[in-house]
Amino acid sequence: MIKAEFFEKNREVVGFRVNDHSGYAESGEDIVCAAVSSAVQLTANLLEALDLQPDVKLGENTVECVLPSAGDLQSTVLGQFRLHLESVQEEFPENINITISEV
């Protein structure tokens, strides 16, 4: 199961961590992993392109992205990413779990 954790500070999303595999299908055929992986990469690249200075860490089956501060633009980008993952979760509830942690 994919685990997506969003970090909030004063009710604003300031980062996320996504790890593990969905287990929906074999590697290379897993549409849940593809949807989530693509969204993670797009979000991290967009935050970088907007010069919001994301701190992105890549690990074994893990991506973590934390912003140095909250703001309207950051909240919009990360909020839309969370909305996307929530829609994937609605369709595949056995394959993705979303949590929110206060930092």
N, CA, C and O atoms as a Tinker XYZ file with bonds, in Angstrom:
   412  protein
     1  N      0.839000   -1.180000    0.000000    73     2
     2  CA     0.000000    0.000000    0.000000    64     1     3
     3  C      0.883000    1.242000    0.000000    63     2     4     5
     4  O      1.856000    1.324000    0.749000    81     3
     5  N      0.533000    2.207000   -0.849000    73     3     6
     6  CA     1.227000    3.490000   -0.859000    64     5     7
     7  C      0.780000    4.276000    0.364000    63     6     8     9
     8  O     -0.405000    4.332000    0.692000    81     7
     9  N      1.758000    4.880000    1.029000    73     7    10
    10  CA     1.471000    5.738000    2.170000    64     9    11
    11  C      1.841000    7.171000    1.792000    63    10    12    13
    12  O      2.994000    7.461000    1.472000    81    11
    13  N      0.862000    8.053000    1.832000    73    11    14
    14  CA     1.094000    9.466000    1.544000    64    13    15
    15  C      0.799000   10.249000    2.811000    63    14    16    17
    16  O     -0.318000   10.225000    3.328000    81    15
    17  N      1.804000   10.936000    3.298000    73    15    18
    18  CA     1.653000   11.740000    4.507000    64    17    19
    19  C      1.862000   13.208000    4.142000    63    18    20    21
    20  O      2.874000   13.574000    3.546000    81    19
    21  N      0.897000   14.033000    4.506000    73    19    22
    22  CA     1.009000   15.467000    4.269000    64    21    23
    23  C      1.346000   16.148000    5.580000    63    22    24    25
    24  O      0.791000   15.815000    6.627000    81    23
    25  N      2.270000   17.115000    5.514000    73    23    26
    26  CA     2.703000   17.860000    6.689000    64    25    27
    27  C      1.997000   19.209000    6.687000    63    26    28    29
    28  O      2.045000   19.949000    5.704000    81    27
    29  N      1.344000   19.517000    7.797000    73    27    30
    30  CA     0.657000   20.796000    7.939000    64    29    31
    31  C      1.268000   21.603000    9.071000    63    30    32    33
    32  O      1.689000   21.065000   10.095000    81    31
    33  N      1.302000   22.902000    8.855000    73    31    34
    34  CA     1.755000   23.842000    9.875000    64    33    35
    35  C      0.718000   24.952000    9.911000    63    34    36    37
    36  O      0.515000   25.657000    8.922000    81    35
    37  N      0.067000   25.101000   11.047000    73    35    38
    38  CA    -1.005000   26.100000   11.182000    64    37    39
    39  C     -2.068000   25.943000   10.095000    63    38    40    41
    40  O     -2.526000   26.919000    9.502000    81    39
    41  N     -2.444000   24.691000    9.852000    73    39    42
    42  CA    -3.507000   24.327000    8.898000    64    41    43
    43  C     -3.150000   24.564000    7.438000    63    42    44    45
    44  O     -4.030000   24.523000    6.577000    81    43
    45  N     -1.884000   24.808000    7.142000    73    43    46
    46  CA    -1.438000   24.944000    5.761000    64    45    47
    47  C     -0.488000   23.800000    5.443000    63    46    48    49
    48  O      0.380000   23.467000    6.250000    81    47
    49  N     -0.647000   23.202000    4.278000    73    47    50
    50  CA     0.215000   22.102000    3.864000    64    49    51
    51  C      1.583000   22.670000    3.503000    63    50    52    53
    52  O      1.685000   23.588000    2.689000    81    51
    53  N      2.637000   22.119000    4.113000    73    51    54
    54  CA     3.997000   22.592000    3.863000    64    53    55
    55  C      4.908000   21.492000    3.321000    63    54    56    57
    56  O      6.097000   21.725000    3.100000    81    55
    57  N      4.360000   20.294000    3.105000    73    55    58
    58  CA     5.186000   19.230000    2.558000    64    57    59
    59  C      4.462000   17.900000    2.541000    63    58    60    61
    60  O      3.304000   17.785000    2.942000    81    59
    61  N      5.189000   16.896000    2.062000    73    59    62
    62  CA     4.621000   15.554000    1.979000    64    61    63
    63  C      5.724000   14.505000    1.946000    63    62    64    65
    64  O      6.880000   14.801000    1.645000    81    63
    65  N      5.342000   13.282000    2.261000    73    63    66
    66  CA     6.195000   12.098000    2.100000    64    65    67
    67  C      5.319000   11.014000    1.491000    63    66    68    69
    68  O      4.216000   10.751000    1.972000    81    67
    69  N      5.814000   10.391000    0.436000    73    67    70
    70  CA     5.104000    9.295000   -0.218000    64    69    71
    71  C      6.061000    8.121000   -0.291000    63    70    72    73
    72  O      7.201000    8.264000   -0.733000    81    71
    73  N      5.583000    6.937000    0.154000    73    71    74
    74  CA     6.458000    5.771000    0.094000    64    73    75
    75  C      5.677000    4.472000   -0.137000    63    74    76    77
    76  O      4.448000    4.431000   -0.085000    81    75
    77  N      6.441000    3.436000   -0.390000    73    75    78
    78  CA     5.972000    2.070000   -0.621000    64    77    79
    79  C      5.334000    1.893000   -1.994000    63    78    80    81
    80  O      5.333000    2.804000   -2.822000    81    79
    81  N      4.797000    0.706000   -2.211000    73    79    82
    82  CA     4.185000    0.338000   -3.493000    64    81    83
    83  C      2.709000    0.058000   -3.272000    63    82    84    85
    84  O      2.295000   -0.332000   -2.181000    81    83
    85  N      1.930000    0.259000   -4.306000    73    83    86
    86  CA     0.480000    0.079000   -4.163000    64    85    87
    87  C      0.081000   -1.384000   -4.061000    63    86    88    89
    88  O     -0.871000   -1.721000   -3.357000    81    87
    89  N      0.803000   -2.257000   -4.760000    73    87    90
    90  CA     0.432000   -3.673000   -4.774000    64    89    91
    91  C     -0.749000   -3.970000   -5.684000    63    90    92    93
    92  O     -1.291000   -5.075000   -5.649000    81    91
    93  N     -1.151000   -3.013000   -6.489000    73    91    94
    94  CA    -2.289000   -3.209000   -7.386000    64    93    95
    95  C     -1.958000   -4.193000   -8.497000    63    94    96    97
    96  O     -2.788000   -5.024000   -8.865000    81    95
    97  N     -0.743000   -4.098000   -9.032000    73    95    98
    98  CA    -0.322000   -4.977000  -10.136000    64    97    99
    99  C      1.207000   -5.102000  -10.115000    63    98   100   101
   100  O      1.889000   -4.486000   -9.297000    81    99
   101  N      1.710000   -5.906000  -11.024000    73    99   102
   102  CA     3.158000   -6.087000  -11.146000    64   101   103
   103  C      3.825000   -4.761000  -11.533000    63   102   104   105
   104  O      3.207000   -3.895000  -12.152000    81   103
   105  N      5.086000   -4.627000  -11.156000    73   103   106
   106  CA     5.860000   -3.446000  -11.533000    64   105   107
   107  C      5.810000   -3.261000  -13.048000    63   106   108   109
   108  O      5.971000   -4.218000  -13.806000    81   107
   109  N      5.589000   -2.050000  -13.471000    73   107   110
   110  CA     5.475000   -1.752000  -14.894000    64   109   111
   111  C      4.050000   -1.830000  -15.414000    63   110   112   113
   112  O      3.759000   -1.337000  -16.503000    81   111
   113  N      3.160000   -2.444000  -14.646000    73   111   114
   114  CA     1.752000   -2.584000  -15.032000    64   113   115
   115  C      0.817000   -1.942000  -14.010000    63   114   116   117
   116  O     -0.404000   -2.009000  -14.154000    81   115
   117  N      1.383000   -1.325000  -12.989000    73   115   118
   118  CA     0.619000   -0.825000  -11.853000    64   117   119
   119  C      0.137000    0.600000  -12.115000    63   118   120   121
   120  O      0.918000    1.547000  -12.023000    81   119
   121  N     -1.139000    0.753000  -12.440000    73   119   122
   122  CA    -1.680000    2.069000  -12.766000    64   121   123
   123  C     -1.779000    2.981000  -11.544000    63   122   124   125
   124  O     -1.730000    4.203000  -11.684000    81   123
   125  N     -1.916000    2.408000  -10.362000    73   123   126
   126  CA    -1.977000    3.224000   -9.147000    64   125   127
   127  C     -0.605000    3.833000   -8.880000    63   126   128   129
   128  O     -0.493000    5.030000   -8.615000    81   127
   129  N      0.434000    3.011000   -8.950000    73   127   130
   130  CA     1.797000    3.532000   -8.770000    64   129   131
   131  C      2.121000    4.581000   -9.832000    63   130   132   133
   132  O      2.749000    5.596000   -9.530000    81   131
   133  N      1.703000    4.344000  -11.056000    73   131   134
   134  CA     1.973000    5.292000  -12.134000    64   133   135
   135  C      1.299000    6.631000  -11.866000    63   134   136   137
   136  O      1.910000    7.684000  -12.045000    81   135
   137  N      0.043000    6.594000  -11.439000    73   135   138
   138  CA    -0.688000    7.837000  -11.163000    64   137   139
   139  C     -0.040000    8.618000  -10.031000    63   138   140   141
   140  O      0.120000    9.835000  -10.122000    81   139
   141  N      0.328000    7.928000   -8.977000    73   139   142
   142  CA     0.920000    8.590000   -7.816000    64   141   143
   143  C      2.332000    9.076000   -8.140000    63   142   144   145
   144  O      2.678000   10.213000   -7.822000    81   143
   145  N      3.140000    8.242000   -8.760000    73   143   146
   146  CA     4.517000    8.623000   -9.099000    64   145   147
   147  C      4.558000    9.839000  -10.007000    63   146   148   149
   148  O      5.359000   10.750000   -9.801000    81   147
   149  N      3.706000    9.851000  -10.995000    73   147   150
   150  CA     3.645000   10.977000  -11.918000    64   149   151
   151  C      3.246000   12.257000  -11.194000    63   150   152   153
   152  O      3.831000   13.313000  -11.436000    81   151
   153  N      2.263000   12.175000  -10.314000    73   151   154
   154  CA     1.807000   13.347000   -9.571000    64   153   155
   155  C      2.880000   13.857000   -8.608000    63   154   156   157
   156  O      3.044000   15.067000   -8.449000    81   155
   157  N      3.601000   12.952000   -7.974000    73   155   158
   158  CA     4.690000   13.338000   -7.070000    64   157   159
   159  C      5.756000   14.099000   -7.845000    63   158   160   161
   160  O      6.201000   15.167000   -7.425000    81   159
   161  N      6.155000   13.544000   -8.969000    73   159   162
   162  CA     7.212000   14.170000   -9.776000    64   161   163
   163  C      6.768000   15.534000  -10.309000    63   162   164   165
   164  O      7.532000   16.498000  -10.267000    81   163
   165  N      5.545000   15.612000  -10.803000    73   163   166
   166  CA     5.019000   16.876000  -11.300000    64   165   167
   167  C      4.990000   17.923000  -10.193000    63   166   168   169
   168  O      5.385000   19.067000  -10.416000    81   167
   169  N      4.529000   17.549000   -9.011000    73   167   170
   170  CA     4.425000   18.487000   -7.896000    64   169   171
   171  C      5.802000   19.002000   -7.479000    63   170   172   173
   172  O      5.992000   20.208000   -7.324000    81   171
   173  N      6.746000   18.108000   -7.301000    73   171   174
   174  CA     8.099000   18.521000   -6.901000    64   173   175
   175  C      8.722000   19.422000   -7.970000    63   174   176   177
   176  O      9.352000   20.426000   -7.639000    81   175
   177  N      8.554000   19.073000   -9.245000    73   175   178
   178  CA     9.106000   19.895000  -10.326000    64   177   179
   179  C      8.432000   21.259000  -10.395000    63   178   180   181
   180  O      9.097000   22.267000  -10.637000    81   179
   181  N      7.122000   21.300000  -10.185000    73   179   182
   182  CA     6.393000   22.563000  -10.214000    64   181   183
   183  C      6.834000   23.478000   -9.071000    63   182   184   185
   184  O      7.031000   24.676000   -9.274000    81   183
   185  N      6.988000   22.921000   -7.880000    73   183   186
   186  CA     7.455000   23.716000   -6.739000    64   185   187
   187  C      8.837000   24.299000   -7.015000    63   186   188   189
   188  O      9.120000   25.440000   -6.651000    81   187
   189  N      9.691000   23.515000   -7.655000    73   187   190
   190  CA    11.034000   23.975000   -8.017000    64   189   191
   191  C     10.951000   25.060000   -9.091000    63   190   192   193
   192  O     11.621000   26.087000   -8.980000    81   191
   193  N     10.145000   24.849000  -10.120000    73   191   194
   194  CA    10.014000   25.813000  -11.211000    64   193   195
   195  C      9.461000   27.152000  -10.724000    63   194   196   197
   196  O      9.805000   28.203000  -11.266000    81   195
   197  N      8.604000   27.114000   -9.699000    73   195   198
   198  CA     8.040000   28.330000   -9.128000    64   197   199
   199  C      8.985000   28.984000   -8.119000    63   198   200   201
   200  O      8.630000   29.973000   -7.477000    81   199
   201  N     10.193000   28.421000   -7.983000    73   199   202
   202  CA    11.226000   28.924000   -7.087000    64   201   203
   203  C     10.757000   28.998000   -5.637000    63   202   204   205
   204  O     11.049000   29.955000   -4.920000    81   203
   205  N     10.016000   27.957000   -5.218000    73   203   206
   206  CA     9.530000   27.881000   -3.843000    64   205   207
   207  C     10.495000   27.117000   -2.937000    63   206   208   209
   208  O     10.195000   26.870000   -1.769000    81   207
   209  N     11.638000   26.750000   -3.476000    73   207   210
   210  CA    12.746000   26.138000   -2.748000    64   209   211
   211  C     12.365000   24.895000   -1.965000    63   210   212   213
   212  O     12.602000   24.828000   -0.759000    81   211
   213  N     11.777000   23.910000   -2.632000    73   211   214
   214  CA    11.446000   22.677000   -1.919000    64   213   215
   215  C     12.705000   21.902000   -1.551000    63   214   216   217
   216  O     13.664000   21.850000   -2.322000    81   215
   217  N     12.690000   21.311000   -0.386000    73   215   218
   218  CA    13.758000   20.398000    0.027000    64   217   219
   219  C     13.262000   18.999000   -0.308000    63   218   220   221
   220  O     12.427000   18.444000    0.406000    81   219
   221  N     13.772000   18.431000   -1.392000    73   219   222
   222  CA    13.317000   17.125000   -1.870000    64   221   223
   223  C     14.365000   16.084000   -1.530000    63   222   224   225
   224  O     15.544000   16.240000   -1.846000    81   223
   225  N     13.915000   15.011000   -0.876000    73   223   226
   226  CA    14.800000   13.906000   -0.520000    64   225   227
   227  C     14.256000   12.633000   -1.141000    63   226   228   229
   228  O     13.080000   12.303000   -0.985000    81   227
   229  N     15.120000   11.928000   -1.842000    73   227   230
   230  CA    14.756000   10.664000   -2.469000    64   229   231
   231  C     15.415000    9.531000   -1.712000    63   230   232   233
   232  O     16.596000    9.604000   -1.372000    81   231
   233  N     14.656000    8.489000   -1.449000    73   231   234
   234  CA    15.177000    7.311000   -0.772000    64   233   235
   235  C     14.631000    6.058000   -1.418000    63   234   236   237
   236  O     13.984000    6.118000   -2.464000    81   235
   237  N     14.888000    4.944000   -0.806000    73   235   238
   238  CA    14.374000    3.663000   -1.295000    64   237   239
   239  C     12.855000    3.681000   -1.220000    63   238   240   241
   240  O     12.288000    3.595000   -0.131000    81   239
   241  N     12.195000    3.791000   -2.355000    73   239   242
   242  CA    10.728000    3.817000   -2.440000    64   241   243
   243  C     10.100000    4.962000   -1.656000    63   242   244   245
   244  O      8.959000    4.855000   -1.206000    81   243
   245  N     10.843000    6.065000   -1.489000    73   243   246
   246  CA    10.342000    7.201000   -0.716000    64   245   247
   247  C     10.725000    8.519000   -1.379000    63   246   248   249
   248  O     11.846000    8.690000   -1.858000    81   247
   249  N      9.773000    9.441000   -1.395000    73   247   250
   250  CA    10.043000   10.821000   -1.788000    64   249   251
   251  C      9.471000   11.710000   -0.697000    63   250   252   253
   252  O      8.314000   11.572000   -0.299000    81   251
   253  N     10.312000   12.629000   -0.221000    73   251   254
   254  CA     9.859000   13.589000    0.772000    64   253   255
   255  C     10.150000   14.981000    0.237000    63   254   256   257
   256  O     11.225000   15.242000   -0.302000    81   255
   257  N      9.184000   15.864000    0.392000    73   255   258
   258  CA     9.318000   17.228000   -0.103000    64   257   259
   259  C      8.777000   18.166000    0.972000    63   258   260   261
   260  O      7.618000   18.064000    1.373000    81   259
   261  N      9.631000   19.079000    1.433000    73   259   262
   262  CA     9.226000   20.021000    2.477000    64   261   263
   263  C      9.607000   21.425000    2.018000    63   262   264   265
   264  O     10.704000   21.658000    1.510000    81   263
   265  N      8.674000   22.350000    2.210000    73   263   266
   266  CA     8.915000   23.742000    1.842000    64   265   267
   267  C      9.376000   24.527000    3.060000    63   266   268   269
   268  O      8.970000   24.225000    4.182000    81   267
   269  N     10.226000   25.540000    2.850000    73   267   270
   270  CA    10.730000   26.309000    3.988000    64   269   271
   271  C      9.671000   27.178000    4.649000    63   270   272   273
   272  O      9.822000   27.565000    5.808000    81   271
   273  N      8.597000   27.488000    3.921000    73   271   274
   274  CA     7.541000   28.316000    4.507000    64   273   275
   275  C      6.212000   28.016000    3.834000    63   274   276   277
   276  O      6.158000   27.415000    2.761000    81   275
   277  N      5.154000   28.442000    4.484000    73   275   278
   278  CA     3.811000   28.283000    3.936000    64   277   279
   279  C      3.424000   29.575000    3.225000    63   278   280   281
   280  O      4.015000   30.629000    3.459000    81   279
   281  N      2.441000   29.477000    2.370000    73   279   282
   282  CA     1.944000   30.641000    1.657000    64   281   283
   283  C      0.837000   30.221000    0.716000    63   282   284   285
   284  O      0.581000   29.030000    0.540000    81   283
   285  N      0.185000   31.187000    0.115000    73   283   286
   286  CA    -0.944000   30.892000   -0.760000    64   285   287
   287  C     -0.558000   29.992000   -1.929000    63   286   288   289
   288  O     -1.248000   29.014000   -2.214000    81   287
   289  N      0.543000   30.320000   -2.606000    73   287   290
   290  CA     0.952000   29.539000   -3.768000    64   289   291
   291  C      1.345000   28.114000   -3.363000    63   290   292   293
   292  O      0.937000   27.146000   -4.004000    81   291
   293  N      2.128000   27.997000   -2.309000    73   291   294
   294  CA     2.532000   26.681000   -1.818000    64   293   295
   295  C      1.308000   25.858000   -1.439000    63   294   296   297
   296  O      1.198000   24.687000   -1.800000    81   295
   297  N      0.399000   26.478000   -0.714000    73   295   298
   298  CA    -0.807000   25.776000   -0.271000    64   297   299
   299  C     -1.656000   25.337000   -1.454000    63   298   300   301
   300  O     -2.236000   24.251000   -1.428000    81   299
   301  N     -1.736000   26.154000   -2.477000    73   299   302
   302  CA    -2.519000   25.802000   -3.660000    64   301   303
   303  C     -1.921000   24.593000   -4.363000    63   302   304   305
   304  O     -2.631000   23.636000   -4.673000    81   303
   305  N     -0.617000   24.634000   -4.615000    73   303   306
   306  CA     0.042000   23.517000   -5.314000    64   305   307
   307  C     -0.087000   22.230000   -4.506000    63   306   308   309
   308  O     -0.500000   21.201000   -5.040000    81   307
   309  N      0.263000   22.284000   -3.223000    73   307   310
   310  CA     0.216000   21.074000   -2.397000    64   309   311
   311  C     -1.221000   20.622000   -2.135000    63   310   312   313
   312  O     -1.486000   19.425000   -2.024000    81   311
   313  N     -2.127000   21.556000   -2.039000    73   311   314
   314  CA    -3.537000   21.203000   -1.863000    64   313   315
   315  C     -4.096000   20.473000   -3.072000    63   314   316   317
   316  O     -4.871000   19.528000   -2.928000    81   315
   317  N     -3.705000   20.911000   -4.267000    73   315   318
   318  CA    -4.160000   20.234000   -5.481000    64   317   319
   319  C     -3.531000   18.846000   -5.606000    63   318   320   321
   320  O     -4.173000   17.910000   -6.083000    81   319
   321  N     -2.284000   18.718000   -5.178000    73   319   322
   322  CA    -1.639000   17.403000   -5.165000    64   321   323
   323  C     -2.392000   16.469000   -4.223000    63   322   324   325
   324  O     -2.663000   15.319000   -4.568000    81   323
   325  N     -2.724000   16.961000   -3.047000    73   323   326
   326  CA    -3.479000   16.138000   -2.088000    64   325   327
   327  C     -4.850000   15.763000   -2.658000    63   326   328   329
   328  O     -5.287000   14.621000   -2.511000    81   327
   329  N     -5.517000   16.694000   -3.294000    73   327   330
   330  CA    -6.812000   16.421000   -3.916000    64   329   331
   331  C     -6.688000   15.319000   -4.969000    63   330   332   333
   332  O     -7.552000   14.448000   -5.066000    81   331
   333  N     -5.620000   15.362000   -5.749000    73   331   334
   334  CA    -5.378000   14.324000   -6.759000    64   333   335
   335  C     -5.217000   12.959000   -6.091000    63   334   336   337
   336  O     -5.820000   11.976000   -6.522000    81   335
   337  N     -4.404000   12.902000   -5.041000    73   335   338
   338  CA    -4.202000   11.618000   -4.359000    64   337   339
   339  C     -5.483000   11.127000   -3.698000    63   338   340   341
   340  O     -5.738000    9.924000   -3.659000    81   339
   341  N     -6.286000   12.042000   -3.180000    73   339   342
   342  CA    -7.564000   11.645000   -2.591000    64   341   343
   343  C     -8.498000   11.054000   -3.640000    63   342   344   345
   344  O     -9.255000   10.131000   -3.338000    81   343
   345  N     -8.459000   11.566000   -4.857000    73   343   346
   346  CA    -9.300000   10.990000   -5.914000    64   345   347
   347  C     -8.795000    9.608000   -6.318000    63   346   348   349
   348  O     -9.596000    8.730000   -6.640000    81   347
   349  N     -7.481000    9.401000   -6.307000    73   347   350
   350  CA    -6.928000    8.061000   -6.563000    64   349   351
   351  C     -7.353000    7.128000   -5.435000    63   350   352   353
   352  O     -7.717000    5.976000   -5.675000    81   351
   353  N     -7.303000    7.631000   -4.206000    73   351   354
   354  CA    -7.693000    6.820000   -3.051000    64   353   355
   355  C     -9.170000    6.422000   -3.115000    63   354   356   357
   356  O     -9.523000    5.306000   -2.734000    81   355
   357  N    -10.013000    7.299000   -3.580000    73   355   358
   358  CA   -11.437000    6.966000   -3.708000    64   357   359
   359  C    -11.652000    5.777000   -4.627000    63   358   360   361
   360  O    -12.498000    4.920000   -4.371000    81   359
   361  N    -10.875000    5.736000   -5.703000    73   359   362
   362  CA   -11.028000    4.651000   -6.671000    64   361   363
   363  C    -10.288000    3.385000   -6.251000    63   362   364   365
   364  O    -10.705000    2.280000   -6.597000    81   363
   365  N     -9.205000    3.537000   -5.515000    73   363   366
   366  CA    -8.376000    2.400000   -5.111000    64   365   367
   367  C     -8.083000    2.460000   -3.609000    63   366   368   369
   368  O     -6.926000    2.622000   -3.220000    81   367
   369  N     -9.105000    2.333000   -2.760000    73   367   370
   370  CA    -8.910000    2.501000   -1.314000    64   369   371
   371  C     -8.009000    1.445000   -0.673000    63   370   372   373
   372  O     -7.457000    1.677000    0.403000    81   371
   373  N     -7.858000    0.314000   -1.309000    73   371   374
   374  CA    -7.001000   -0.747000   -0.755000    64   373   375
   375  C     -5.528000   -0.536000   -1.100000    63   374   376   377
   376  O     -4.667000   -1.281000   -0.632000    81   375
   377  N     -5.236000    0.483000   -1.925000    73   375   378
   378  CA    -3.883000    0.628000   -2.439000    64   377   379
   379  C     -3.170000    1.915000   -2.049000    63   378   380   381
   380  O     -1.980000    2.076000   -2.320000    81   379
   381  N     -3.898000    2.834000   -1.411000    73   379   382
   382  CA    -3.269000    4.084000   -0.993000    64   381   383
   383  C     -3.910000    4.564000    0.310000    63   382   384   385
   384  O     -5.129000    4.525000    0.476000    81   383
   385  N     -3.052000    5.017000    1.228000    73   383   386
   386  CA    -3.504000    5.546000    2.508000    64   385   387
   387  C     -2.930000    6.963000    2.663000    63   386   388   389
   388  O     -1.736000    7.186000    2.463000    81   387
   389  N     -3.793000    7.900000    3.017000    73   387   390
   390  CA    -3.384000    9.287000    3.173000    64   389   391
   391  C     -3.559000    9.714000    4.624000    63   390   392   393
   392  O     -4.613000    9.510000    5.226000    81   391
   393  N     -2.500000   10.314000    5.175000    73   391   394
   394  CA    -2.558000   10.839000    6.542000    64   393   395
   395  C     -2.080000   12.290000    6.548000    63   394   396   397
   396  O     -1.416000   12.747000    5.617000    81   395
   397  N     -2.427000   12.994000    7.606000    73   395   398
   398  CA    -2.009000   14.388000    7.775000    64   397   399
   399  C     -1.346000   14.502000    9.136000    63   398   400   401
   400  O     -1.898000   14.054000   10.141000    81   399
   401  N     -0.162000   15.100000    9.169000    73   399   402
   402  CA     0.574000   15.283000   10.429000    64   401   403
   403  C      0.862000   16.761000   10.631000    63   402   404   405
   404  O      1.239000   17.470000    9.698000    81   403
   405  N      0.681000   17.209000   11.855000    73   403   406
   406  CA     1.020000   18.591000   12.206000    64   405   407
   407  C      2.515000   18.651000   12.524000    63   406   408   409
   408  O      3.032000   17.821000   13.272000    81   407
   409  N      3.207000   19.645000   11.945000    73   407   410
   410  CA     4.642000   19.799000   12.185000    64   409   411
   411  C      4.928000   21.114000   12.860000    63   410   412
   412  O      6.086000   21.423000   13.144000    81   411
